[in-house]
Amino acid sequence: MGLFGTYRYHEPWEPVDEEVAAQCGQPAYSLFMVKKEIRDAKDQALYYEDAKVLSVRYKTDIYDAKDQLVAHYERVPLSWHYRYYIQMDGGTALELYKDGNELTIEPGSWIVRMDGFAVNCTLVDAEGRVLAFIGQKKWSMSDRYCIDVYEPEAERFIVAIAAVIRSINYQADLVY
């Protein structure tokens, strides 16, 4: 595997990557992030992001298709490593921070295992159960990701975490 890893992104009409299916099984369904929208396999917008244009903290709100707030997240400025605070609509507060080649989400001890500058991410819970696989499209000008959801009851959390991963990759692109 090279510096950037092997891209495991798939389009809505394509099957899940063979290695992902062998490692994680078949997902319940897949979502697709295109720029600031998250769509289902039928290309219906389910979620969208509203980000502050000029913000040091990268303040972003995520809304569902009914314009209901799902989550708000922002980056902690002046931190050595990526650190985000996520406030879910139900009041749950999460902190996401980079720890080596992983992102840790507290409380709850969820972990995002990253492969190749976060082009492939596996979200697991404290027991090691796969909640989602997030793959970035290779050389995309439109910032595309597939989100294979394995635990549908955690969809809103998965969407928020995928949005943060996209933000981290976007910021890394600005630096490199």
Salt bridges, closest charged atoms under 4 A:
GLU11 OE2 - LYS137 NZ 3.10
GLU11 OE1 - ARG144 NH2 3.13
ASP17 OD2 - ARG8 NH1 3.53
GLU19 OE1 - ARG8 NH2 2.89
GLU37 OE1 - ARG39 NH2 2.55
ASP43 OD1 - ARG39 NH1 3.63
GLU49 OE1 - ARG166 NH2 2.80
ASP61 OD2 - LYS52 NZ 3.78
ASP61 OD1 - HIS72 ND1 2.53
ASP64 OD2 - ARG156 NH1 3.92
GLU74 OE2 - ARG57 NH2 2.73
GLU74 OE1 - HIS72 NE2 2.73
ASP89 OD2 - ARG156 NH2 3.08
GLU95 OE2 - ARG83 NH1 2.22
GLU102 OE2 - ARG113 NE 3.84
ASP125 OD2 - ARG129 NH2 2.75
ASP143 OD2 - ARG166 NH1 3.62
ASP148 OD1 - HIS10 NE2 2.71
GLU151 OE2 - ARG129 NH1 3.63
